[in-house]
């Protein structure tokens, strides 16, 4: 793989077309009583799309992302893209931050600075990291994957190869959503190269525990109940993305309002905003993320990760690993496995529960996430 410096440069005509499509949106009717049970409310999507069309400034977002060094190349036949921010501090720890769906590298915009230059953000030089934020294969400026087989295992191998190309034969991992699953897979497949694994979403079952519920706290019992409710009521998107992603893609690729509605619902449901997605993250953050999917045309390839990983006859890997693992547990995270369950699969050495925050921790609660990453790797460095 040959890596080359990269800058994001979206053509004016692509942005003009986006605004024109938003202006010509054909809106659907409203279900009886406009209940949220039917899906994301019309006025919520219209509010975001109006902002996206009339007020959001992609060029400002583009400049912020381009303030970070970036690389792009090809590995295993597909494009790879990453934000790459080296620390000014000698001896910084390399760390790879892995996003999920429907996220992007833009999730990490506000934690990169505190991680790379902690002395400018209330930390110690001992807390410094060289930060690599790869786009998942098929996502964003990596460009779409063009062949079958890009599942969590293959994606993990590609990201590990990317880290090697950047000169890191030993590094830390951090992930949520698909990033949690892929990072866990990488810890299992490339354990000697991984100094520590930090997750803000942890998936684990009771395993062979004799009494899986008997020793759980009231909070952990509530977490298990919430996971069950999620599996019952909130996984319709997984059903279509893991079985018929191509059918879904016609609408999401052609209509920015359709794309906004599909993704905005996840931010409403999965963030700690009391049902208001704009209370948990800003409209600019949402529009930056949406625009990345739109201008790269990668929404279809991004959803194919579900088909390739958990589609018919497939089960996403949840292998065990002996890599030291830390968990940041946010109260509105969609999966919150009890520590005793997680310890059956991971070498848990650090566990923190927070009072606020949800699925998109780097966007919702960046200071808390940065602090927990620092605390965990301080422990790992001493092992």
N, C-alpha and C positions, 0 to 999 in steps of 0.2 A: 504494500500500500504506500502510495506517495501522498503525503499531506502537503497542502499548500495553504498559505494565508487566504482568508476569505472575508469579504464584507457583504453585508446585506444591502442590496440596491434594487428596490422594486420599481418597475417602470411606472411612469405617470399614467399611462393608458390603462394599466391594470387597476390602479386606484380609482380612476375615473369610471371605469366599468363597474367596480364595486358600488360606488355611490349611486350610479344610475340604476343598478339592479335593486338597491335598497329603496330608491324612490318609486320604483314600479312594482313593489311587492303587492301581490294579491293575497289579502289577509283572509284567514278562515273565519267561519262563524264561531260563535261562542256556545259552549255546552250549557245546559240548563243551570241557572244560578252561578255560572262561571266558577264552579267549584275547582279547587286545586287538585282534587282527586282525579280529575280528568287529564291533568297534565299542566304544564307551565301556563300561567294566565296570559291572555292576549295582551293586556295593557303592560305587563312586565316585559314581554318581548318587544312590543312597540316602543317602549321607553328606551330600551337598549339600542334598538336599530335606529331610532331617531338620533340618538347621541352618536352612534357609529357613523351615520351618514353626514351629520351636520357639524359636529363638534370635535370628534376624535381626530387627533393629528398623528397619523402614522409616521410622518417624517421625524417627529420628536421621539417617538418610540424607537424608530430605526436608529437614530443617533445614540440613544442610550444603549442599545444592544451593541452597536458598533464601537462603543467606548471600550468594550472588552475585545481582546485579541480573539480571533476565531480561526479554526482550521476546517478544511474540507478535503475529502479524499474518497477513495473507493476501497472497500474491503469485501472479500467474498462476493464480489459482483454487484454490490449495492453501495449507494452513496452513504457517507458518514459525515456528520457535521458536529462541531462542538464549540461552545464558548470555552476559552482557555485563559484563565487568569492566574499568573504567577505571583507569588507573594514577594514583597520586597525584603522579607526577613530570611536570613540564612537558616538553613535547617528546617524549613517549613515541611509539613507532612502533606504528601499528595493525597487528594481525595477526589473521588468520582461521585457526582450527584446525579441520580437517575430519576427522571420524571415518569409520569404515567399518562393515562388517557382520562379526560380530554385535556391534558396539559401540554406543556412544551418547555423548551429551555428558558422561556421568559419567566417561568415560575420562580426561578432562582435569582432574579435580578437584584433583589434587595438583601440577599444574604451573602452574595459573593464578596462584596467589599469588607464586611465584618470578618469573614473567614480569612481572606487573604491579608488584610492589614488590621489585625486586632488592636494594635496600639492606637489607631485612629478611631476606634469604636469601643473603648472601655475595656479592652482586654490586654493580655500580656503577649509579648513576642513569642513566648513558648506555645501559644495557641494558634500559630499561623499555619495556613494551608495553601498549597498550590491547588487551585480548583479547576476541575474539568467537568463540564456539563454537556454530555453528548445528547444529541437528539436520538431518540430511538430509531432504529432502521425503519424507514417508511414514513417518518414524521418530519414535518417542518422542512428546514433547509437541507436536510439529508436527501430529500426527494423521495418519491414513491419507490417501494420495492417492486420488482418486475417479474418475480418468479415465486412459486410456492415454497413453503418451508420456513418462512421467517417467523419462528415461534420464540418463546422466551429463552430456550436453550441456545439457539443459534444467535439470537440478539446478544446474549451474554458473552458468547465467544467473540463476537465482533467488537464489543465494547472493551473486552480485555485486550484484544489485539490493538485497538486504538490507544489504550494506555501504554502498551509496550512501544508503539511507534513514537509516543511522546517522551519516552525514556524512563518510564516508571515500571520497574519489575516488582515493586511492592508498594501497596497503596491501600487507602481506606475506601469504604463504600458507604453511601447513604442513599436511601430510597423510600418512596411511598407508592401506593397503587401498583401498577406494573413494575415500577422501579423497585419496589420491595421484593416482588417475586423474582425479578431478574437478578437483583443483587444477591438474594439468597441462593439462587442457582449458581451464580459466579463464585460465591463462597464455597459451595460444594465442589464445583468443577476445578477451581483454581485456588484452593485453600492456601497453599504456601505463599501465594502472592498477595493475599488479603490480610492486612494487619488488624482490621476491625470492621465490623458490620453494624451500621446504625440504621434503624428502621423507624418510620413514623406510621407504618401500618403493618401489623403483624397478623398473619393467618396461621392458625394452628388448631387442631382438634384435640380431644382429650387423650388420644392414643390408647395406651394400655393401662391407664390409671384405674385402679380398682373402684374408686368412688369419685368420678370426675367432678361432681358438683358438691360433694360433701364438705370440702375444705375451702370453698370459695367464699369470699366476702360478699356482703350485700351488693357492693358496687360491681364486683365481678359477675354476680348472678344477673344483674341488670345489663351488663355488657353482653352476656351470652344471649339474653332475651332480645336485645337490640339486633344482634347478628342474625338471629332467627327471623325477626320481623323484616330485616333487609332482604334476606333470601326469599321471603314469601311475597313481598310487596314492591320491591325496588329493582328487580333484575330483568325487567322487560327489555331494556336496551341490550343486555348481554345476550338475550335470546336471539334477537335479530342479528346482532353483530357477529355472533359465533356460528350462525347458520346461513344467513343470506346477506352478507355485507354489501355485495354488489347491487342488490335491489335497493337498499337504503341509499347507496351512494348517488343515484341519479338525482334525487331531490337535494341532498346536502351539498353536492358539487355545483349544482345549477343555481340554487337559491341561497343567498347569504342570510335571509331571514330564517329559512329552514335550518341552516347551520347554527344560527344563533339560538333558536328555540331548542334544538337538540342538546346543545352544550350548556346553555344557560340553566336548563332544568337541573343538571348535575351540580352546578354551583349553588342553586337554591336548596337542593336536598342534602348536600354533603357538607356544607359549610355551617359554621356556628353563627348564623345571622338571624335566627328566629324565623326562618322562612323568607327572609329578604336577602337575596344574593348580593345586593349593593351595600348591605350593612357589613358584610364580611370582607369583601374585596372591592376595589374601586372599579368604576366603569372603564377607566383607562386600562387597568390590568386585564379586564375581561376582553376589551376590544383589541388589545395587543395580541392576546392569545388567539382570538378568533381570526384576526388578520393573518397571522402566521399560517393557520390552516388554509385560509382562503387563497392567499397569493401563491402558495406552493402547490395547491391542488392535492393535498395529501390526506384529506379526511377519509377517503376510501382505503388507502393503504394503512392508515392508522387503525381503522376498525378491523382490518384483516388480521391483525395480531390476535384478536379474539378467536377468529375462525381457526387460525393455525395453532393456537395454544389450547383452547378449550372447546373447539368445534366437535362435530360428530366423531366419536371414537377417540377423542383426545382428552387428556387431563394435564393441566399446567403442572409442571414439576414443583413440588414442595419438599426438596430433599433436606436431609439433616446436614448440619455442618458443625465442625469443632472450632470455627472461627469465633473469637470473643465478640459478643453481640450486645448492643444496647438498644433500648426501645424508649421512644417518646410517645406516650399514649395521650391523645387529645380526645375530649369527651364526645365530640360529634364525628369522630372517625367511623367509617362504615364497618370496619372489622376491628374488634378490640379483644383479642384472645387473652384469657387469664394467664398470668405469669406461669403458673404451674403447668399449663398446657404448652406454652411456648418453650418452657425448659425441656420438654421432651424432644424438641427438634433443634434447639439452639443452645449454645453455651452462653447463657444470660449472665452478664456481669454488671449490668447497669439498667435501671428501670425507673422511669419518671412518669408520674401522672400529672397532667395539667388541668387547670380549672376551666380553661376556655380554649377554643380552637377546634378545627375540623379537619377534613380530608386534605385540603390544600395548605398544609402547615407553613410552607415557605412563604406563601402569599398572605395568609391570615395572621400568623403569629411568628414573624421572622425573628424577633429578638429571643423569644423562648426557644425556638428551634436552634438558633446559633449557639445559645448558651448550653443547650443539652449536647450538641455535637462536640463543643469544646470540652465539656465535663467528661463525656464518654471517652474521647480520644486521649485526654490526660491520663485516664485510668489505663487505657490500652498501651500507651507508650511506656508505662512503668511495668508492664507484665514481662 
